[in-house]
Structures are given as C-alpha cells and as structure tokens.
Amino acid sequence: MLHKIFNVVGVMTLILAISLPVEATVVGINSVFDTFDEVIVKDPSDTDLDPYWWIIQNGDLGQYYALCGDASCTSALSENGTTFARLQLQPDATPGNLTISEISELRTGYSSGQGVWLPTPDHPVIATARVRFSPNYVEDGSGEAVGSAGFWLYNSYIDFPNQTLQPIKALGFAWGEAGSGGGDFDGLHVMVLRDNVAVYNKTVRPAVDMSDWMTWQMKWSAGANGKQDIRFWVDDKPVGHVVLHDPLPALSLTFWIDNQFVQDLSDPLSAEFHNPAADQYFDIDSVEIYQE
C-alpha cells in the first residue's frame, strides 16, 4: 500500500444501516475484536483514541471520510448468516489517479510513526483475520484484478503535515498484481519491510483459492536478546517465518485495497494506477488482534 496523495477533500459522516443485530467493536486493554456487523465512518474531528476504525477512501487526488469515494466503497454486508466488511474498487470514469478503500486503526496521513502494538519478551502480538476476495483475484497475481491489497501491521508512513512519505516499516499479508515490483510482489505473499526494503518476502504455498474464506494469522514476538520473531499461517498451516536482528518499532493495523501497480518499492512514487475492468473486492469477516 503506497499512497501518494496529499490533499484532503469532501468530508462526511455516515452509518450504514443493515438488518442485523448491531455489535460494537470489542476493545479490551490489550485486544481488539470485530465481526463488522456495522461500518461507521469517523469524522476528522475524531481522534485515534476514539473507537475504533478509520474508514477512508482515496480518489481523484483526495481523501474522503465516507462509505464511498470516487471509485471505491466500504460496506457492511451479510451472506448466509456471515457478516463482513467489503472493501471495493469500481471502474473509474476519471482514471489515472490513486484509488483506495481502507480500514485502519490510525488516521492515515496524520499518524505517521505512531503505533499501537509492540511485542515485549513473553508478550507477543497476534493478529488474525478471516478474509476472501472477488473471483477476479488469482493467488499468483494473474486474473483481471489490479493493484494491491492486504492486511498489515505498519508505521502509517504517509505524512501529510510534512508532505512526504516516511520509510515504510511493515509486516503482514499482501497481494500484488502480476509484475508488481518487477515480479517480486506477484500474487499472495507474506512479507516484512524495513525502510522500504523487503527484508523478508515469501509467496504463500500451498496455493489458495482467493475467493474462498481463509484465515490469515501472524505472530510477532520479541526476545530478551533484542531480536524479533515473526510467523505467518494460512488456515493454521505455517507459510512463513523470519527472525529480525534489527527490531521493528510499534506498528498499527490496516486493511486496504487499491489500484496501485508498484514498480520499485525502494522508490514509493514509482507506481502506475491501473483502472479495474470490473468491480473487485476484499471481504473481511472478522479481525482479532491482541497482546498476550
């Protein structure tokens, strides 16, 4: 997720009403759990301390606090008794710019370098999400879906006050359109980024059907020796493991879907914006993050 938009436009606060029992996000001292029975848009007058998610759209060089933007939407849906949030991109009538739909813990653009979660010895951070994608997403990056999507703990690197992008620090799951990063970020992979460098990047194997519900999990641990240990699972099967000798700082959680075709990760501004040929979406049934 590499944004390069700096001006904020249209602001609105909406609540999507659906015929479901409403259950608020459950926020504990060291935990957050949500099944997305509702999606509430926070207003810019809110703060990161107000519960809980920031629902943000980007398009036509603007950032929108709304359920829908220029060519993107976030919605709460129900299917066969399962409630979920949907991040969606549509074909853009005015293509050529960045389009994003995101759900984030911190206010993107105004929380750079801040974090919510940081493991300490014997107290790892564990994040789990049950997700699926529209059928035009294919696990190897082929298919008609464009851009990128994912579930990260990251440093909210976009810095509007200073009109810049701070070096990216992140860990998590990401999907990239075929050819992303010269082929390094094709399809579904687990990764760790430090200062825009992928210090760990591994394709998820065995291959998955992106349109089936699957559970992603990551465990971020810290040792007394200063090293950090990061492990990834898909449906309880291990898909990645790395030990970091240089630890990452405190990070926050984000889900996103965008139209950005990354060419060179070391230069976050070297990206193309591909217009979807058809609707594409990223569904989130539930998310849980906690520190033991």
C-alpha positions as CSV (number, residue, x, y, z in Angstrom):
1,M,0.0,0.0,0.0
2,L,1.9,3.0,-1.3
3,H,-0.1,6.2,-1.3
4,K,1.0,9.5,-2.9
5,I,-2.0,11.8,-2.2
6,F,-1.6,14.9,0.0
7,N,-4.8,17.0,-0.1
8,V,-7.9,16.3,1.9
9,V,-11.3,16.9,0.3
10,G,-15.0,16.0,0.9
11,V,-15.8,15.0,4.5
12,M,-19.0,13.3,5.6
13,T,-20.1,11.1,8.5
14,L,-22.4,8.1,7.7
15,I,-23.6,4.9,9.4
16,L,-24.6,2.1,7.1
17,A,-27.8,0.6,8.4
18,I,-28.3,-3.1,7.8
19,S,-30.9,-5.5,9.2
20,L,-28.6,-7.2,11.6
21,P,-28.0,-7.2,15.4
22,V,-25.6,-4.4,16.0
23,E,-22.5,-5.3,18.0
24,A,-19.9,-2.7,18.7
25,T,-16.2,-3.4,18.2
26,V,-14.9,-5.0,21.3
27,V,-11.9,-3.2,22.6
28,G,-10.0,-4.5,25.6
29,I,-6.9,-3.3,27.4
30,N,-4.7,-5.4,25.1
31,S,-7.1,-6.6,22.4
32,V,-9.5,-5.6,19.6
33,F,-12.1,-7.9,18.1
34,D,-14.6,-7.1,15.3
35,T,-17.0,-9.1,13.1
36,F,-18.1,-6.0,11.2
37,D,-21.8,-6.1,11.9
38,E,-21.6,-2.4,11.2
39,V,-19.2,0.1,9.5
40,I,-19.1,3.6,11.0
41,V,-17.2,6.4,9.4
42,K,-15.2,8.6,11.8
43,D,-15.1,12.3,11.3
44,P,-11.7,14.2,11.0
45,S,-12.7,15.9,14.3
46,D,-12.3,12.5,15.9
47,T,-9.0,11.2,17.2
48,D,-7.1,7.9,17.1
49,L,-8.3,7.4,20.7
50,D,-12.0,7.4,19.6
51,P,-13.2,3.8,18.9
52,Y,-12.3,2.5,16.6
53,W,-11.6,2.1,12.8
54,W,-10.9,4.9,10.3
55,I,-12.9,4.2,7.1
56,I,-11.1,6.1,4.3
57,Q,-11.5,6.3,0.6
58,N,-8.9,7.9,-1.8
59,G,-9.6,9.0,-5.4
60,D,-9.1,12.0,-7.8
61,L,-6.2,13.2,-5.5
62,G,-8.5,13.5,-2.5
63,Q,-9.0,11.7,0.8
64,Y,-12.6,11.1,1.8
65,Y,-14.1,10.1,5.2
66,A,-17.1,8.4,3.7
67,L,-18.5,5.0,2.8
68,C,-17.8,5.7,-0.9
69,G,-15.3,7.8,-2.7
70,D,-14.6,8.5,-6.4
71,A,-14.4,4.8,-7.4
72,S,-14.3,2.9,-4.1
73,C,-16.6,1.9,-1.3
74,T,-16.6,0.3,2.1
75,S,-19.8,-1.5,3.2
76,A,-21.1,-3.9,5.8
77,L,-22.8,-7.0,4.3
78,S,-24.4,-10.3,5.3
79,E,-24.3,-13.6,3.4
80,N,-25.7,-16.9,4.7
81,G,-25.5,-15.6,8.3
82,T,-22.0,-14.3,7.9
83,T,-21.5,-10.5,8.4
84,F,-18.4,-8.9,6.9
85,A,-16.9,-5.7,5.7
86,R,-16.3,-5.2,2.0
87,L,-13.6,-3.0,0.5
88,Q,-14.4,-2.5,-3.1
89,L,-13.0,-0.8,-6.2
90,Q,-15.0,0.0,-9.3
91,P,-14.0,1.0,-12.9
92,D,-13.1,4.7,-12.7
93,A,-14.7,7.2,-15.1
94,T,-11.8,9.5,-14.5
95,P,-8.8,7.1,-14.4
96,G,-5.2,7.8,-13.8
97,N,-5.1,8.5,-10.1
98,L,-4.7,6.5,-6.9
99,T,-7.9,4.8,-5.7
100,I,-8.0,3.2,-2.3
101,S,-10.5,1.8,0.2
102,E,-9.1,1.1,3.6
103,I,-9.9,0.2,7.2
104,S,-7.2,1.3,9.6
105,E,-6.5,1.7,13.3
106,L,-4.8,5.1,12.9
107,R,-5.8,8.0,10.8
108,T,-3.8,7.6,7.6
109,G,-1.8,10.7,6.8
110,Y,-1.8,12.1,10.3
111,S,-0.4,9.4,12.4
112,S,3.0,8.8,10.8
113,G,5.5,7.0,13.0
114,Q,2.9,6.2,15.7
115,G,2.0,2.7,16.7
116,V,-0.5,0.7,18.7
117,W,1.2,-2.7,19.0
118,L,4.8,-3.7,20.0
119,P,5.8,-7.1,21.4
120,T,7.9,-7.4,24.5
121,P,9.6,-10.6,25.8
122,D,7.0,-13.2,26.6
123,H,4.2,-11.0,25.3
124,P,3.8,-11.4,21.6
125,V,1.3,-9.6,19.4
126,I,-1.1,-11.9,17.5
127,A,-3.3,-10.7,14.6
128,T,-5.8,-12.9,12.9
129,A,-8.3,-12.1,10.1
130,R,-10.8,-14.2,8.1
131,V,-10.9,-12.9,4.6
132,R,-11.8,-13.6,0.9
133,F,-11.6,-11.8,-2.4
134,S,-13.7,-11.5,-5.5
135,P,-13.2,-14.2,-8.2
136,N,-11.0,-11.8,-10.4
137,Y,-8.2,-12.1,-7.8
138,V,-5.9,-15.1,-8.5
139,E,-3.3,-16.2,-6.0
140,D,-0.4,-15.8,-8.4
141,G,-1.4,-12.2,-9.4
142,S,-2.9,-13.1,-12.7
143,G,-6.6,-12.6,-13.5
144,E,-8.3,-9.3,-14.0
145,A,-7.9,-7.7,-10.6
146,V,-5.4,-4.8,-10.4
147,G,-3.3,-3.1,-7.9
148,S,-2.7,-4.4,-4.4
149,A,-4.5,-5.5,-1.3
150,G,-3.5,-6.7,2.2
151,F,-3.5,-7.0,5.9
152,W,-0.6,-5.3,7.6
153,L,0.9,-4.0,10.8
154,Y,2.7,-0.9,9.6
155,N,4.1,2.5,10.6
156,S,1.3,4.6,8.9
157,Y,4.1,6.0,6.8
158,I,2.1,8.7,4.9
159,D,2.9,12.1,6.4
160,F,0.6,14.8,5.2
161,P,1.9,17.6,7.6
162,N,5.4,17.2,6.1
163,Q,4.1,16.4,2.6
164,T,6.2,13.3,2.3
165,L,6.2,9.5,2.7
166,Q,8.3,8.2,5.6
167,P,10.3,4.9,5.0
168,I,7.9,2.0,5.2
169,K,8.1,-0.4,8.1
170,A,5.5,-3.3,7.9
171,L,4.8,-6.9,8.4
172,G,1.9,-8.9,7.1
173,F,0.0,-10.4,4.1
174,A,-0.2,-8.7,0.7
175,W,-1.5,-9.5,-2.7
176,G,0.0,-7.8,-5.8
177,E,-1.0,-7.7,-9.5
178,A,1.3,-9.7,-11.8
179,G,4.5,-7.8,-12.5
180,S,4.4,-5.8,-9.2
181,G,7.9,-4.8,-8.1
182,G,9.4,-6.4,-11.2
183,G,7.7,-9.7,-10.3
184,D,8.9,-9.8,-6.6
185,F,5.4,-9.0,-5.3
186,D,3.2,-11.0,-7.6
187,G,0.2,-12.7,-6.0
188,L,-0.3,-13.5,-2.4
189,H,2.8,-13.3,-0.1
190,V,3.9,-12.7,3.4
191,M,6.5,-10.0,3.9
192,V,8.4,-7.8,6.3
193,L,9.5,-4.3,5.2
194,R,12.1,-2.1,6.8
195,D,12.8,1.3,5.4
196,N,11.2,0.4,2.0
197,V,13.3,-2.8,1.7
198,A,11.7,-6.2,1.7
199,V,13.9,-8.0,4.3
200,Y,11.5,-11.0,4.0
201,N,9.2,-11.8,1.1
202,K,7.7,-15.3,0.5
203,T,4.9,-16.5,-1.8
204,V,2.2,-18.3,0.1
205,R,2.3,-22.0,-0.5
206,P,0.4,-24.2,-1.0
207,A,-1.6,-22.0,-3.3
208,V,-5.1,-20.9,-2.1
209,D,-8.4,-20.1,-3.8
210,M,-8.6,-16.3,-3.2
211,S,-12.4,-16.4,-3.4
212,D,-12.8,-18.9,-0.6
213,W,-12.9,-17.8,3.0
214,M,-9.4,-18.3,4.6
215,T,-7.8,-17.3,7.9
216,W,-4.6,-15.3,8.0
217,Q,-2.6,-15.1,11.2
218,M,0.7,-13.5,12.2
219,K,2.5,-13.7,15.5
220,W,5.1,-11.1,16.2
221,S,7.4,-11.9,19.2
222,A,10.3,-10.3,20.9
223,G,13.2,-11.9,22.7
224,A,15.3,-10.7,25.6
225,N,18.2,-10.5,23.1
226,G,16.5,-7.8,21.2
227,K,15.6,-10.0,18.2
228,Q,12.1,-10.3,16.9
229,D,10.5,-13.5,15.6
230,I,7.6,-13.3,13.0
231,R,5.5,-16.3,12.0
232,F,2.6,-16.5,9.5
233,W,-0.2,-19.0,9.0
234,V,-3.0,-19.6,6.5
235,D,-5.8,-21.8,7.8
236,D,-3.5,-22.9,10.6
237,K,-0.8,-24.0,8.1
238,P,2.6,-22.3,8.5
239,V,3.5,-20.3,5.5
240,G,6.4,-18.1,6.7
241,H,8.9,-17.4,9.4
242,V,11.7,-14.9,9.9
243,V,13.9,-13.7,12.7
244,L,14.8,-10.0,12.7
245,H,18.1,-8.9,14.2
246,D,17.1,-5.3,13.9
247,P,13.6,-4.9,15.5
248,L,10.7,-3.1,14.1
249,P,9.0,-0.3,16.1
250,A,5.4,-0.1,17.3
251,L,3.0,-0.6,14.4
252,S,-0.7,-0.3,13.7
253,L,-3.2,-2.5,11.8
254,T,-4.6,-1.7,8.4
255,F,-6.6,-3.5,5.7
256,W,-6.6,-2.0,2.2
257,I,-7.4,-2.5,-1.5
258,D,-6.0,-0.2,-4.2
259,N,-5.3,0.2,-7.9
260,Q,-1.6,0.8,-7.4
261,F,0.9,-1.1,-9.6
262,V,4.2,-0.8,-7.7
263,Q,7.2,-0.7,-10.0
264,D,10.0,-0.1,-7.5
265,L,9.4,-0.4,-3.8
266,S,12.6,1.5,-2.9
267,D,11.0,4.5,-4.7
268,P,7.4,4.7,-3.4
269,L,6.5,7.3,-6.0
270,S,7.3,5.0,-9.0
271,A,3.9,3.5,-9.5
272,E,1.2,3.3,-12.1
273,F,-2.5,3.4,-11.4
274,H,-4.4,0.7,-13.2
275,N,-8.1,1.1,-13.8
276,P,-10.1,-2.0,-12.9
277,A,-12.0,-3.5,-15.8
278,A,-14.7,-4.7,-13.4
279,D,-15.6,-4.4,-9.8
280,Q,-13.1,-6.1,-7.4
281,Y,-13.4,-6.5,-3.7
282,F,-11.7,-7.7,-0.5
283,D,-14.1,-9.1,2.2
284,I,-13.2,-9.2,6.0
285,D,-15.4,-11.5,8.1
286,S,-13.6,-10.8,11.3
287,V,-10.4,-9.5,12.8
288,E,-8.7,-10.0,16.2
289,I,-5.5,-8.6,17.5
290,Y,-4.2,-8.9,21.0
291,Q,-1.0,-8.9,23.1
292,E,-0.5,-11.9,25.3
